[in-house]
Amino acid sequence: MMSRIWLRLLAAFLAAFIVFTAVAGVTFFVIFSRYSAEIHRAEMEQTAIRIAENLAPLLEASPGSDPPGHGHGQGQGEQSGLGSYLRFLDAIALSEVWVVNKDLSQITSAHHAPITYRDLPAGAETVIETAMAGKTAFSEVFGDLLGAPTITVAAPILTTEGNVVGVVLLHQQINTSARTTASLVTILAISSGAAIVLTLVVASLLARRFTKPLSTMKAVSARVASGDYSARIESTRRDEIGDLARALDTMTAQLEAGAEYRQAREQAQRAFMATISHELRTPVTVIRASLEALSDGVVTERAKVADYHQQMLVETAFLERLVNDLLELARLQNPDFTIEKTDLDFVAVVTDAVRGLQTVAEARQIPITFDPTSLPTIRLSGDYDRLRQMLRNVLDNAIKFSPPGTPVAVSLSQHPTGFVLTVRDRGPGIAPSALPQVFDRFHRQSSEDNPTGTGLGLAITKQIADRHDIAVRIDSTVGEGTIVEFRLSRSNPT
C-alpha cells in the first residue's frame, strides 16, 4: 500500500509539473514569438528607413532619370555607385534590398535580373504605393518571386525637402526568424527535460518523506494489534500527519493504561478471592472441627461442650459480619447503586455515633471527648445511617487500638473552605509504609486488640465518604497515635 501511495504521489507531482511546464512553455513561446516578430519588424523598419536616408542623396542627384546600375549587377551595374551600394547593403543587412524609382518604372537590385513593375506579384503594388505616399508598409507577397517565404518592408526615400523620390524594399526570408524560434523551442525542450528529471528526483524524495511516517504508523499499528501497547510513533512533524501520529500515540497510551488497569483489576480480583477464601477458611474450619468433635462424641464434658458452642458462635458471628461487610462494600462500589439522601444536621450524626459507642469505650476505660453544644448547625444532604456507620467504623478502630485510660478526642472545626471533623486516638499508630493501604479491602492492623476485624471497615468508610463528597485522610505516627480527618466543603453544608 505504501508503494502505491508513493507512486501515486510521484505521478501526481510529475503530472502537475508537466502540465505546468507545458502551459508555461506554450505561453512563453506565443508571447516570445509575437514579441520577436514585433522586434524583428521594428528592426527591419529602422534598417529600411536608414537605407532610404542614405539612398536619398544618390536619387536626388539625378531626378527624373533611371537609377544607374539597374539589372543583375554585372557590367555597367557593377560599376555604378547604386549597384555597389546595394550589394554592400545586402551583405551587411543579411537581407535583399530593392530600390523602386519615383515613376514606378524601374526596380533596382543587386542580385536579380532586371525586374519591371509588371513582374511584381499581386498585392505588391499596394505596398509600393503606400510607401510612395510617405508611409512605411509591410508585406509577405514577395515570397513567390524570391523563391522562399519572405517578409518585406517598404520605406519611402525622402529628399531634404520631404519629397518622395523612390521606395526601398527590404526583403528578409522568414526562415531567419523561424531559426530563432526553433532555437528557442530547443532551449525550452532541453530545459523542460532537465527540469522534469530534477522534479522526478525531488518528487521522489518528497513522496518518500511523506509516506515514511505512514509506514511507521503501519508498523506501530501492527505491534499494537499484536498486544504491544508500548509502541509509539513519536513524530515531530507539525502538520496533519504529525497530528495523526500524535493522536495514534495518545490512543496507544490509553490502550496501554487500559490494559494495565485491567491487569491490575484482575490481580486485585485474584487477590480479593484469595483473601476471601483465606478469611472464610479459618472460621469454617473451626466450626466444622467443633461440630465433628461434638457429633463424634469426642467431647462429652459439659464445660468443654459449652466452650465448643461458644467458639462456634463467635466464628459464626465473624462470618456474618464478613458477609454483611462484603455485601455493603459491593453495593457501595457499584456505580448503579444509589443511596437515599435527605437534608440532615451533620453535628447530630456525629453526636449519635459518639453516643452509640460510649458503652464500648467505658468498658475499655476509654473516654470520648466531644462537645456539640458549642457547634453551629451544619446542614448536609446525605444518608443518615451510612454517615453514622462511617463515623462508627473510625471511632470503633480508635477505641479498639487505644490503651486503657487514654482519651479519643472528637472535634469539629471550621476552615476557609468548609468544616473538618477530626478523630484522634493515642494508640500505637500506623507505620508510614502501611498508610497508603489503610483503605484497601482486608487490610488489617496486626494487633492482639483486633482479633475479629474483617479488614473492610475503612474500605466501607472511604466509599461512604466518596458518595457524600467528603474527603477523608489518615495521618499517623508510630507510638503517638492516629488522626482521621473528614473534610466537608462549603458546597455540602448549608
PyMOL commands that set and color helices and strands:
alter all, ss='L'
color gray80, all
select helices_A, chain A and resi 2-61+76-79+81-93+117-119+124-132+143-146+174-225+240-295+302-333+346-356+358-363+372-374+384-401+435-437+457-467
alter helices_A, ss='H'
color red, helices_A
select strands_A, chain A and resi 96-101+107-109+137-139+150-158+164-173+342-345+368-369+379-382+408-415+418-424+471-477+481-489
alter strands_A, ss='S'
color yellow, strands_A
deselect
rebuild
show_as cartoon
